[in-house]
């Protein structure tokens, strides 16, 4: 030990001994291995992808011809998990059926002309706007497109909104 | 000779977990009510029944519900087994909560014990999450929607909330990945964690020279009283408590079946949808406050307060005396009364006054900051009033505030469980 110490002191060019250097390399290697393990774990626990890839084609649901839907009505699409609302002025909105409060499924109550969440009594009007809290924002939207008077709803992408505005509505070409 | 040796070995083994002698006075039932010991018994009962359930249960959405039906109708004693597991799990939460109250009100978190208070809080969290992860497994309507709304509460945590929810659920809504996650956590990770931390909890009691010595308010702290042999004095009491508890759980399980609704249906939320009963206090809070306050600000303040408690308040001088002192007991009773009246009045006022015709979504200010400030001001005012009125010690006033908050939580839980009916309207729904 004493020998080594004196050697260290005389080696003015190398400030750390071989032992310290090797120990540091070990520590570095150990740290790297640990970091790799953490990254592997994160990758492992990342939300699983669906086993079969849903192509963009499948996400688009053909809702039907424009005149099938009366103004002022709401139709439920179980397969796509959304509601298609036709407003009084003839415009269309496709809304998620998931309450923005705590993710319950919101039924359309035709008698009262509103969506009423059974979980915490949030209420939304036909445009998805909040009438009654605790829901913090209007129902999420799916994009609606109209081709040759046929409605298509893209369920691949959900759009959040705080409240209703007229630019969210899709209108048929000829009214 | 041989028999004697065996007894000695048995005794030695037992006494590795229990001390060889204990202060006689800590044997009094009115000190502990056997709550911690009962919790341990339930942990073992849960592990035993849970291991059996593992042989029947299938953790996949398509067959989970059917395997529960199979368990209940075809497996000999299957329904009883499930009842035992269910009621033990609920009793465990109740008993650990009572145990926590007992430790607080007897001042058993003095510096020698305060780290054990921290361990205890972690164990309590592990117990609650064990129950929560088990709640989903039957995959019926109750389970599916309770987990949906409970995990959706995470959406309101800023920055990390949505990510954590996705990680827990393994997707955006409960599905196969969720069930498998919960199954792994429920049947492997949390039991292992519990079995790992529990011995630590017991060892800290021995390091503190046993339980806190019970004393009447006028008694001095000095004299701990005589020691007695743990075998038979302590061990016999423990075994008796365990047997009585097992008998009670068995009786309950014979007469009351664990609830099972229809198979989970993601398209239909039942009315009303409720979180697991131990989260009903938070769900009730959510009815009255903006989520940022009811789910983030208030709970995290409570958490910090609970973990910090033994480092703020040193109850050494009154340790072992229920409610610190006679004055302390009076103050705690007042706090309890005030809290019951205040919480009920607050809920009714919010329901029928402010909640009558709200014109828009909950506002951060009117539904969050304002009521929050009022509650804080109320607590501060109560603190000062108590301090002045009783010329009380810091320890006694902290106890009064703790009582105020704990009672409010219990009242909110009771309202949530028994007084929220269809559409979450206030009514008798027991």
Interface residues (C-beta under 8 A of the other chain):
Chain A: X45 X46 X47 X48 X78 X81 X97 X98 X101 X102 X103 X104 X105 X106 X107 X116 X117 X118 X119 X120 X121 X130 X132 X133 X134 X135 X136 X137
Chain B: X145 X148 X149 X151 X152 X153 X155 X166 X167 X169 X170 X171 X173 X177 X266 X267 X268 X269 X270 X271 X272 X273 X286 X287 X290 X291 X358 X360 X361 X362 X367 X422 X423 X424 X425
